[in-house]
């Protein structure tokens, strides 16, 4: 049986904490997006008058969601015993 260092054992916990924090941040961004859409009176991102701030917030939120998916896949790979990528 392969020994696991204390650091390696805490990696999944650290990833879960990071994912939780990122999810909280996406919720905050969602609230900011809704507030900006409310202020502008436009909620359709395809509308040419859609606020630039809301577009930027959406892009940021989408990037964070991609990061969350990547981190979750790393946790899943670790739990199934796949070697981690360096």
C-alpha positions as CSV (number, residue, x, y, z in Angstrom):
1,X,0.0,0.0,0.0
2,X,1.3,3.4,-1.0
3,X,1.7,5.9,1.9
4,X,0.0,9.2,1.7
5,X,1.5,12.4,3.0
6,X,-0.6,14.6,5.2
7,X,-0.4,17.3,2.5
8,X,-1.8,14.9,-0.1
9,X,-4.6,13.9,2.2
10,X,-5.7,17.5,2.7
11,X,-5.8,18.3,-1.1
12,X,-9.4,17.1,-1.5
13,X,-10.5,19.1,1.5
14,X,-8.8,22.2,0.1
15,X,-10.4,21.7,-3.2
16,X,-13.8,21.4,-1.6
17,X,-13.2,24.6,0.3
18,X,-12.1,26.4,-2.9
19,X,-15.1,25.1,-4.8
20,X,-17.4,26.3,-2.1
21,X,-15.8,29.8,-2.2
22,X,-16.1,29.9,-5.9
23,X,-19.8,28.9,-5.8
24,X,-20.4,31.7,-3.3
25,X,-18.6,34.2,-5.6
26,X,-20.8,33.1,-8.5
27,X,-23.9,33.7,-6.4
28,X,-22.6,37.2,-5.6
29,X,-21.9,37.8,-9.3
30,X,-25.5,36.6,-10.2
31,X,-26.9,39.2,-7.7
32,X,-24.7,41.9,-9.3
33,X,-25.8,40.9,-12.8
34,X,-29.5,41.1,-11.8
35,X,-29.0,44.4,-10.1
36,X,-27.3,45.9,-13.2
37,X,-30.0,44.5,-15.5
38,X,-32.6,46.0,-13.2
39,X,-30.9,49.3,-13.2
40,X,-30.6,49.3,-17.0
41,X,-34.1,47.8,-17.5
42,X,-32.6,45.3,-20.0
43,X,-32.2,41.6,-19.2
44,X,-31.5,40.2,-22.6
45,X,-27.8,39.8,-23.2
46,X,-28.4,39.8,-27.0
47,X,-29.8,43.4,-26.8
48,X,-27.3,45.9,-28.2
49,X,-28.1,48.2,-25.2
50,X,-27.3,45.5,-22.7
51,X,-25.0,47.0,-20.0
52,X,-21.3,46.4,-20.5
53,X,-20.8,45.8,-16.8
54,X,-23.4,43.0,-16.8
55,X,-21.6,41.5,-19.9
56,X,-18.3,41.5,-18.0
57,X,-19.9,40.1,-14.8
58,X,-21.4,37.3,-16.9
59,X,-18.1,36.5,-18.5
60,X,-16.4,36.4,-15.1
61,X,-19.2,34.2,-13.7
62,X,-18.9,31.8,-16.6
63,X,-15.1,31.5,-16.2
64,X,-15.5,30.7,-12.5
65,X,-18.1,28.0,-13.4
66,X,-15.6,26.5,-15.8
67,X,-13.0,26.5,-13.0
68,X,-15.4,24.8,-10.7
69,X,-16.1,22.1,-13.2
70,X,-12.4,21.5,-13.7
71,X,-11.8,21.3,-9.9
72,X,-14.7,18.9,-9.5
73,X,-13.3,16.7,-12.2
74,X,-9.9,16.6,-10.4
75,X,-11.6,15.5,-7.2
76,X,-13.5,12.8,-9.0
77,X,-10.3,11.6,-10.7
78,X,-8.5,11.5,-7.3
79,X,-11.3,9.5,-5.7
80,X,-11.3,6.9,-8.5
81,X,-7.5,6.5,-8.1
82,X,-6.4,8.1,-11.4
83,X,-3.0,9.7,-11.2
84,X,-3.1,13.5,-10.7
85,X,-1.8,15.8,-13.4
86,X,1.2,17.8,-12.3
